[in-house]
C-alpha cells in the first residue's frame, strides 16, 4: 500500500461511524443539558452582534461581530460550494437533511465551546488575548496533556485544511476560469510560468499583508469581506430559486425522502443508502461549519465582553449562517437545476454548472469568485487558529515561534496551489478528527460549568440593559463615516499639495 492509499484509509477510519456517533451524540447531550439554548436565545444572539450590547470598557481585542466574522471566514469556504456538491453526489439529497441536523446540534456545541473559551482565556500585559480548547482543557478540565495535543493537531491541521487545500481550491478553478490551465509565456522572456503557481504567489502576498497585523487586522478584513461575499452568493442563489419557485417544493421533498428512504443516488438497500446519507451529511456538515472541532473557540476568545455567555450565543449563529443558510442555497440550486445525476461534473464544477443554468453568463462568475473569496478568507482565519496554537505550545518563546509559523504558513500557500492535493485533503481530515476528540472530551466534562453559567446569566438578564439604543448606533455609525471621509479628504489634499 502506497502512502496516499494509507493516508486515505486512516482518514476513512478517523471519520468513520464512531466519530459520527460521538459528534452527533455530544451535540444531543449538550442541547438537552443547555435546554435548547440555540432556540430559546436565537433572537438575543442576533441582538448581540448589532453592537448595542458592546461595552467599550470590556477587555478584549475584537467586537462580537468581528469575532463572528473571523470564525465565519474560516468556515464559509469550499465546503459551502464543493462540499455540498460532493455530499449530494455521495449521499444523495438526504445528505442535506443530515447536514441541517448537524448544524442545529452544532449550534449548541459551538455555544458551549466559545463560552468556555471566554471563561478560561488569558490576557497578557499588552492586552493580547489567548484562548481556546487548549486553555479550557488545561485550566478547566485539568488535562494539560490533552490541551497540548489539541494545540499540536490544530497547528498541523491549519497547514492543510486552512492553507494548502484552500489555495489549491482557488488556483485550480481560477486557472480554468481565465483559460490558462497550462500556463502562459511572458512576452520577451521566453519561458512558461505555471498559472497555478503564480496564483498561489499572489495569494501568499495578499495573505501576508493581512497576517502581519495579527487578529485585529484579520478581524477587520473578515468583517468587510465575509458579509459582502456571502450576501452576493446567497442573493445569486435566491434569484435563481425565485425563477424556479415551482421546483423548490419538490427539492425539499427529495431532501426529506432521501434522509429516510432508499432514494439516494446509487440506489441499493435501505440501510445502506440511509447510512450513506447520514455519513456524508454529517461529514460535510462538520467540514462546512467545524462544529465540535474547537477551532472557532480560538476566534471567539478575544471578543470584548465580560459575559462569556454572550459570546457563546454569538458563536452559535455560525452554523446557522454557514450550513443552514449558505449550504442550503447551494443544495437547492443544484437540486432545482436538474444537473444532479445528468452531469459528469463533480465538486465545485457541479455547483458552477447548476448556477450557470439559472444565471446564464453569470453563474460561473458567482461560483468562481465565491470560491476565491471564501477560500482566501478561510486561509486568513485558519492562520490565526494555527498561530494561537503555536503560541500555546511554545510558552515564553511563543511570540518568536508565531512569527516563524506565519512565514512558513505563507510559504506553503503557493506550494498548495501547485501540487496535487488529494493527499493533503486526507491528512487534513485526519488531524481535524484528532482535534475534535480532546475538544469533545472537554465539552462533556465541563458541560456542568457551562450549564451553571447559562442559568446564572438567565437569572440576571431581566435586569440588564443594552449600552446603546438603535438611535445611538445610527449616530455612532454616521460619525464613523464622517471621520473616514475626513481622513480620505485629508490624504487627497496632501497628495494634491505634493
Secondary structure by P-SEA (a helix, b strand, c coil): ccaaaaaaaaaaaaacaaaaaaaaaaaaaaaaaaccccccaaaaaaaaaccccccccccccccaaaaaaaaaaacccccaaaaaaaaaaacccaaaaaaaaaaaaaaaaaaaaaaaaaacccccccccccccaaaaaacccccaaaaaaaaaaaaaaaaccccaaaaaaaaaaaaaaaccccccccccccccccaaaaaaaaaaaaaaaaaaacaaaaaaaaaccaaaaaaaaaaaaaaaaaaaccaaaaaaaaaaaaaccccccccccaaaaaaaaaaaaaaaaaaacccccaaaaaaacccccccaaaaaaaaaaccccccccaaaaaaaaaaaacccccccccaaaaaaaaaaaaccccaaaaaaaaaaaaaaaaaaaaaaaaaaaaaaaaccaaaaaaaaaaaaaaaaaaaaaccccaaaaaaaaaaaaaaaaaaaaaaaaaaaaaaaaaaaaaaacccccccccaaaaaaaaaaaaaaaaaaaaaaaaaaaac
